Amino acid sequence: MPRERRPRVVVIDDETQTRRTFAMAYPQLNVVGSYPSVEEGVSRSSDADLVVLDLMLDTGASTDGVLQGTAAVRRLSELSKVCLYTDERRPLVIARCFAAGALGLVRKSDSLEDNIAGFLKAAAGSPVVPRSMVGLAELLAKRDRLPELTERQVQVLNARARGESWRSLSRRLEISPKTAYDHLEAVTAKMVWYLHNVGLDYDASPADIERALGLAPGDLDDRHLE
C-alpha cells in the first residue's frame, strides 16, 4: 500500500526556535520551507498545501513596508491555504484575519496532539476555528448573518456559547458528543464562509468590523470562552 502523502507546509515565524523545531514537533507534516518573514516565504507558498503563519512577526525597529498581520494573511491566501499559529484571543482581531482569507487558527499554547489535528484539518481545506470565536458565531446567528442553520445547530451553538460542556449538552439534547461536535463544526464552517465573503478591508478598524458584521459596540466584551 502506498504511503499517504504528508501535507506540504511552509512555516513563517520570527522565532528561531519555532522554525528549527517545527518539523520535529509535527512529523506528520512535510515542512518544505521555514522563514522569519512573509517576504522570504512568499516564493515557496504557492507550492505548499498550507502556510503556517505567526500572526505578529517581530520586524525589528521599523515595520514600514513589512507584511504582517492581516496584510500578510491577504497576500499569502492568494497563494495557499493559511493557518494562523498564535495565541491571539480577541474575537474581532481573529475575525479580521478570517475575513482576510485565513482558513484556521491553531494555538501555540495548545497540545501537540490538538495542534497537529488542526494543521491537518486546515491542510485538507476545512476551517479550524478557536473556541473563543463561538460567541461571535452566536451573535452572527442571532442577526441572521449565518445561512440556513438548523434548529439543532442553533441549540448546540447557544449551549457552547454559554460554556456548557459537550457531555452535558449531548445528554440534554439526547445526541452523542460526536454529533454535537459535528453540528458546531457545521456552524463555524458557515461563519468562516461568511467572513471570507463579507468584504472587509484587511486594515478595517474594530468599529468598521462591528458595523460590517451588524454588531453593536461592546457586543463581544463578555464572550471570551477561554
Wavefront OBJ file of the C-alpha trace (Angstrom):
o trace
v 0.000 0.000 0.000
v 1.491 3.392 -0.989
v 2.407 5.684 1.867
v -0.027 8.570 2.357
v 1.463 11.877 1.248
v 2.195 14.298 4.055
v 0.828 17.822 3.521
v 3.479 20.242 2.272
v 3.808 23.115 4.736
v 5.618 26.448 4.773
v 6.240 27.914 8.236
v 6.598 31.682 8.703
v 7.588 32.608 12.250
v 10.111 35.083 13.617
v 11.097 32.769 16.497
v 14.216 30.816 15.535
v 13.390 28.004 17.954
v 9.942 27.532 16.418
v 11.384 27.313 12.915
v 14.090 24.861 13.982
v 11.809 22.505 15.907
v 8.545 22.667 13.951
v 9.309 19.722 11.660
v 10.421 17.583 14.619
v 7.334 18.513 16.633
v 4.975 17.706 13.756
v 6.451 14.815 11.724
v 3.053 14.259 10.086
v 3.760 17.413 8.056
v 6.301 17.834 5.264
v 7.904 21.193 6.061
v 9.230 22.440 2.713
v 10.325 25.851 3.958
v 10.744 27.812 7.171
v 11.184 31.588 7.123
v 11.304 34.542 9.541
v 9.324 36.880 7.265
v 6.439 36.794 4.820
v 8.585 38.322 2.105
v 11.004 35.390 2.285
v 8.236 32.804 2.471
v 6.117 34.019 -0.434
v 8.282 32.340 -3.074
v 7.574 28.856 -1.681
v 3.993 29.357 -0.531
v 2.398 28.557 -3.881
v 3.987 25.079 -3.720
v 2.556 24.350 -0.266
v -0.711 22.797 0.860
v -0.669 25.095 3.884
v 1.148 28.156 5.184
v 1.504 28.241 8.974
v 1.766 31.921 9.878
v 2.732 33.612 13.130
v 0.248 36.486 13.311
v 2.560 39.181 14.669
v 6.112 38.989 13.393
v 8.888 40.921 15.116
v 10.269 43.012 12.295
v 12.818 44.966 14.300
v 12.912 48.730 14.642
v 10.681 49.525 11.670
v 7.562 47.925 10.220
v 7.408 50.164 7.143
v 6.687 48.092 4.054
v 6.776 44.811 6.005
v 3.958 42.317 5.530
v 2.446 41.080 8.772
v -0.941 40.657 10.422
v -3.969 40.780 8.150
v -1.973 42.191 5.221
v 0.207 39.077 5.350
v -2.855 36.836 5.556
v -4.354 38.511 2.485
v -1.156 38.126 0.440
v -0.488 34.523 1.421
v -4.095 33.387 0.996
v -3.767 34.305 -2.680
v -1.136 31.560 -2.943
v -2.173 28.846 -0.500
v -4.367 27.961 2.460
v -3.318 29.892 5.581
v -3.492 28.722 9.188
v -2.562 31.210 11.904
v -0.211 29.950 14.624
v -0.785 32.314 17.511
v -2.233 32.731 20.986
v -4.295 35.756 19.925
v -7.751 35.533 21.532
v -9.550 38.781 20.664
v -12.562 37.793 18.523
v -12.548 40.933 16.366
v -8.845 40.545 15.564
v -9.382 36.911 14.628
v -12.498 37.798 12.624
v -10.476 40.306 10.611
v -7.874 37.612 9.874
v -10.551 35.206 8.664
v -12.064 37.990 6.572
v -8.599 38.491 5.036
v -8.590 34.838 3.955
v -7.275 32.717 6.839
v -8.754 29.225 6.973
v -7.826 28.344 10.530
v -6.150 29.221 13.802
v -4.036 26.913 15.965
v -2.878 27.948 19.435
v 0.835 27.825 20.185
v -0.043 27.054 23.794
v -2.248 24.051 22.967
v -1.052 20.453 22.993
v 0.904 18.942 20.103
v -1.961 16.488 19.616
v -4.546 19.251 19.269
v -2.267 21.305 17.042
v -1.437 18.577 14.548
v -5.131 17.776 14.258
v -5.756 21.437 13.440
v -2.928 21.676 10.906
v -4.019 18.509 9.103
v -7.603 19.703 9.041
v -6.634 23.086 7.580
v -4.305 21.480 5.030
v -7.248 19.365 3.874
v -9.283 22.538 3.329
v -11.529 22.517 6.407
v -11.876 25.540 8.727
v -10.212 25.424 12.144
v -11.998 27.852 14.460
v -10.879 28.518 18.063
v -13.344 28.243 20.932
v -13.098 31.983 21.581
v -14.987 32.550 18.301
v -18.112 30.656 19.359
v -19.548 33.803 20.956
v -19.164 35.666 17.663
v -20.867 32.818 15.808
v -23.802 33.044 18.217
v -24.127 36.800 17.652
v -23.964 36.415 13.878
v -26.607 33.692 14.015
v -28.921 35.914 16.074
v -28.532 38.638 13.451
v -29.329 36.201 10.624
v -25.843 36.507 9.137
v -25.227 32.741 9.021
v -27.271 30.983 6.334
v -29.590 28.044 6.879
v -28.733 26.963 10.407
v -30.825 24.048 11.593
v -32.637 24.136 14.912
v -30.201 21.584 16.336
v -27.174 23.580 15.168
v -28.545 26.661 16.926
v -29.165 24.676 20.113
v -25.598 23.354 20.172
v -24.162 26.770 19.302
v -26.062 28.516 22.100
v -25.045 25.854 24.603
v -21.354 26.099 23.737
v -21.500 29.913 23.743
v -22.750 29.680 27.346
v -19.859 27.367 28.186
v -21.875 24.167 28.567
v -19.742 21.028 28.279
v -20.058 18.573 25.404
v -21.165 15.846 27.814
v -23.860 17.997 29.406
v -25.347 19.351 26.187
v -25.296 15.977 24.437
v -27.123 14.402 27.382
v -29.664 17.236 27.499
v -30.288 17.174 23.730
v -30.148 13.358 23.622
v -27.469 13.210 20.953
v -23.936 11.832 21.011
v -20.996 14.171 21.777
v -19.693 13.436 18.257
v -22.996 14.542 16.720
v -22.998 17.693 18.852
v -19.426 18.454 17.779
v -20.340 17.945 14.117
v -23.225 20.405 14.478
v -20.878 23.078 15.839
v -18.348 22.337 13.089
v -21.065 22.999 10.515
v -21.868 26.332 12.172
v -18.254 27.507 12.322
v -17.692 26.484 8.691
v -20.608 28.725 7.723
v -19.133 31.533 9.820
v -15.772 31.265 8.056
v -17.533 31.284 4.672
v -19.446 34.397 5.750
v -16.296 36.181 6.955
v -14.456 35.321 3.739
v -17.248 36.962 1.755
v -18.259 39.901 3.958
v -15.965 42.297 2.075
v -13.886 43.716 4.938
v -10.724 45.640 4.159
v -7.674 43.951 5.674
v -6.945 47.116 7.684
v -10.520 47.632 8.907
v -10.836 49.153 12.364
v -12.743 47.376 15.167
v -15.630 49.803 14.621
v -15.626 49.022 10.880
v -15.708 45.303 11.645
v -18.589 45.671 14.090
v -20.607 47.675 11.559
v -19.903 45.208 8.748
v -20.951 42.271 10.924
v -24.025 44.033 12.301
v -22.691 44.145 15.861
v -23.161 46.832 18.468
v -20.092 48.305 20.219
v -19.041 46.045 23.076
v -21.115 43.058 21.934
v -18.116 40.760 22.267
v -16.742 42.077 25.559
v -18.083 39.207 27.660
v -17.934 36.486 25.029
v -14.437 35.101 25.598
v -14.755 31.402 26.359
v -11.060 30.884 27.036
l 1 2 3 4 5 6 7 8 9 10 11 12 13 14 15 16 17 18 19 20 21 22 23 24 25 26 27 28 29 30 31 32 33 34 35 36 37 38 39 40 41 42 43 44 45 46 47 48 49 50 51 52 53 54 55 56 57 58 59 60 61 62 63 64 65 66 67 68 69 70 71 72 73 74 75 76 77 78 79 80 81 82 83 84 85 86 87 88 89 90 91 92 93 94 95 96 97 98 99 100 101 102 103 104 105 106 107 108 109 110 111 112 113 114 115 116 117 118 119 120 121 122 123 124 125 126 127 128 129 130 131 132 133 134 135 136 137 138 139 140 141 142 143 144 145 146 147 148 149 150 151 152 153 154 155 156 157 158 159 160 161 162 163 164 165 166 167 168 169 170 171 172 173 174 175 176 177 178 179 180 181 182 183 184 185 186 187 188 189 190 191 192 193 194 195 196 197 198 199 200 201 202 203 204 205 206 207 208 209 210 211 212 213 214 215 216 217 218 219 220 221 222 223 224 225 226
